[in-house]
Amino acid sequence: MLLKKVGLIHKPRKEDIKADSIFDNNKIKSIHLHIPVLDEDDFPEYRKDIINIISEKALHPIIEIKQKKEFKQRTTEVYKFIKKNNWQLFMQYFYVLDGVQHTFYKNPKKIAEFYLMFDEFIKKVSEIVNDETLLLIVSDHGLKKGVHTPYGFYSVNKKLGLKNPKLIDFRKIIEDKLVRT
């Protein structure tokens, strides 16, 4: 926090990134919402105070309300955009599960409650999209012994033949699938 206050840490912006993103591929009709670096409103407000929240158990009910509010707002956005069904690539970022893990790491029942909310959300999305749609759910990082790794957790509705993929592997898979169609 001190480094940020004195200007030694800044929030990366799209113009800071030296490589194109998959959203720069003009052969793919795409949209992204709340994506870190690409969108200004990438992280919910409550994320800024997550360190204080973790150590202050009295704040947990407040953060839970904010996490559920984020979930509701962002899932509503997803339903709105996918029902238009004119995107080849649609990406939505959720911070909720990461925040829930940090906040409720000692409360597996609370964590499970949020995972079940996401499970229901994905079921509804899969009922809306057509059978041709590649529905890919990817984490923003992997985890091993409490440390972030470049390997992501993912779930998909079609076989991709991947074993232990790095997060950067998904770009080629998505582009190959979408540019061919």
CORWO-V378191 format. One record per pair of residues at least 24 apart in sequence whose C-alpha atoms are under 8 Angstrom apart, sorted by sequence separation. I is the first residue (numbers start at 1). J is the second residue. D is the distance in Angstrom with one decimal. If there is no record, write none. Layout:
BEGIN
i->I j->J d->D
i->I j->J d->D
END
This chain:
BEGIN
i->13 j->37 d->4.9
i->14 j->38 d->5.4
i->134 j->158 d->6.8
i->12 j->37 d->5.8
i->13 j->38 d->6.8
i->71 j->96 d->6.7
i->11 j->37 d->7.9
i->44 j->70 d->7.2
i->70 j->96 d->7.1
i->141 j->167 d->7.3
i->140 j->167 d->7.6
i->68 j->96 d->7.9
i->67 j->96 d->5.7
i->138 j->167 d->8.0
i->67 j->99 d->7.7
i->67 j->100 d->7.6
i->64 j->100 d->7.9
i->60 j->103 d->6.9
i->60 j->104 d->7.9
i->85 j->129 d->7.6
i->83 j->128 d->7.0
i->75 j->121 d->7.3
i->79 j->125 d->7.3
i->82 j->128 d->7.6
i->83 j->129 d->7.9
i->82 j->129 d->7.3
i->54 j->102 d->6.6
i->50 j->99 d->7.4
i->54 j->103 d->5.0
i->53 j->103 d->6.9
i->54 j->104 d->7.9
i->42 j->93 d->7.4
i->44 j->95 d->7.4
i->43 j->95 d->6.7
i->47 j->99 d->7.2
i->50 j->102 d->7.8
i->50 j->103 d->7.5
i->31 j->87 d->7.1
i->35 j->91 d->7.8
i->30 j->87 d->5.5
i->35 j->92 d->6.7
i->36 j->93 d->7.8
i->29 j->87 d->5.5
i->30 j->88 d->5.8
i->31 j->89 d->6.5
i->32 j->90 d->5.9
i->33 j->91 d->6.4
i->34 j->92 d->6.2
i->35 j->93 d->5.4
i->29 j->88 d->5.3
i->30 j->89 d->4.5
i->31 j->90 d->5.1
i->32 j->91 d->4.7
i->33 j->92 d->4.9
i->34 j->93 d->5.4
i->28 j->88 d->6.2
i->29 j->89 d->6.4
i->30 j->90 d->5.7
i->31 j->91 d->6.4
i->32 j->92 d->5.9
i->33 j->93 d->6.6
i->34 j->94 d->7.7
i->28 j->89 d->7.0
i->89 j->178 d->7.9
i->88 j->178 d->6.7
i->28 j->175 d->7.8
i->22 j->171 d->6.5
i->28 j->178 d->6.7
i->28 j->179 d->6.6
i->27 j->179 d->6.5
i->22 j->175 d->7.5
END
